[in-house]
Amino acid sequence: MAQSKRNPSALHEQREQRLMLMLLAPALAVVVVLLVLPLLWLGWQSIRQDGGFTLAHYQRFLTDSVYWMTFLQTFRIAAVVTLMTVLLGYPVAYVAAGLPQRWSVLVLAMVLLPFWTSVLVRAYAWLILLQRNGIINSALTGSGLIDAPLRLVNNEFGTVMATIHILLPFMVLPLYATMKKIPTELTMAGASLGGSPTHVFWRVFLPLSLPGMIAGMVLVFVLTLGFYITPELLGGGRTYMVSMLVSRNIEVYNEWGAASSISVVLLVCVFLVFRLASLIIPFERIMGTR
């Protein structure tokens, strides 16, 4: 009794912690059932073969060139898509952040408009645009600019173009959110001290917008690593990514162990990407909590 009277704040804090745990219990249960358990099962499948323990599925990464070549191509495409979304998304976010509220809402609405259409429909739309008898080739040949249709699809170019279009909002939105938090007084102060607009941008605005850029780059890069529909439709079998390698191992060869090992390696690569990003800029700044 004396202890409870002496520590009323401690008892209140304990009750709040128990209440928070009760409120979080349903969400934690969903995460465990839908995320943790499948990941554990994935890891278990990757080291099992014919009822015994094996590392043969992981040894294929050292002996089978298809595996590491597929990973290299996937990471190369992800890097290209990330770079292009930065170059295209940064000006859009910069303009939207500097416009009045009603105009910035309109720009963001145009950026978010593709989200109203499924990825499959957007991929088919790019297929119609880029194919040999598509709208772009027909317009170019009809105007006399080219004599023969260009190969814009069934290759890496078509895959990259469609992926950039699909993932561009994931770059624009973090950049816009970060830019809106940058006080205009800082750029005004730089200008008042004699800095040109270009100098103020490179020395003041750009460094302050880096957390949003890093967040967008991580999102785009990681999402590109797991893309399946777009390279399947627009790659024409010539653009082979990790997701397609997982699919082939299950659908064609019924090799769940091999597919699980590929997934585990890809998951480790994603964790390494997040770790590298946290070394460049702490996640507290990326997430905007500091």
Disulfide bonds with the S-S distance in Angstrom:
none
